[in-house]
Amino acid sequence: MNWDDLRMFVVLAREKTMAAASRRLGVDQTTVACRLRALEEALGAVLFERGEGRLQLTSFGSRALERVGRIEEDVVGIVRSAEGEAQTVRGVVRLTSVAAMHSEYLVHHLPDLYARHRDLVIDLVDSDANLNIARHEADVAIRASRPESGDFIIRKLTVIGFAVY
C-alpha cells in the first residue's frame, strides 16, 4: 500500500465526489476511480458506498479514515520537521583570519550570531597562513587578498583603510 493511495482516499472522503477529488488532486477522474478500486482490492474491504454521484463512507471507511487522518498528521509533521531541519544552521565552522580581525570585529558580532543560530559553534583560528579548506583546516577564511589558486566562493566584505604612523 502506498501513501499516495491513502492520501487520495482522504481527499475523496473530504470532497465526497470523484470530480471534486480529481480537481483537488490534479488528476483525471478515471485515475481516482482506478486508484480507489485498487486500494479497496488491496484492503479487501469497501471504503465508500456510491450513489447519485456522491460517495458515502462505509463503517469500515469511517474507521479507516480516522486512522489515515492520524497518519496524515504524522506525515505533515515529518515534512514540517524536515523543513525546519533544512533551515537550521548547526555544527562547527572553523573561521580563520588575522588576530586583529577576530579581536576588533568578529568577537563583537558572535553574540548576535549565536542568538540567531543556537546550534552553531564558531571555531576562530588566528592565522596569517592560507589554511587548506579542502583538508578542513578551515571552513571560512577572511583575508586581505584573493587566493591565487583554488575553487572558492569569494565575496568582498568591506574596504579597509590603512595609514602609516
C-alpha positions, 0 to 999 in steps of 0.5 A: 500500500502506498501513501499516495493511495491513502492520501487520495482516499482522504481527499475523496472522503473530504470532497465526497465526489470523484470530480471534486477529488480529481480537481483537488488532486490534479488528476483525471477522474478515471485515475481516482476511480482506478486508484480507489478500486485498487486500494479497496482490492488491496484492503479487501474491504469497501471504503465508500458506498456510491450513489447519485454521484456522491460517495458515502463512507462505509463503517469500515471507511469511517474507521479507516479514515480516522486512522489515515487522518492520524497518519496524515498528521504524522506525515505533515509533521515529518515534512514540517520537521524536515523543513525546519531541519533544512533551515537550521544552521548547526555544527562547527565552522572553523573561521580563520583570519588575522588576530586583529580581525577576530579581536576588533570585529568578529568577537563583537558580532558572535553574540548576535550570531549565536542568538540567531543560530543556537546550534552553531559553534564558531571555531576562530583560528588566528592565522596569517597562513592560507589554511587548506579548506579542502583538508578542513583546516578551515571552513571560512577564511577572511583575508586581505587578498584573493587566493591565487589558486583554488575553487572558492566562493569569494565575496568582498566584505568591506574596504579597509583603510590603512595609514602609516604612523 
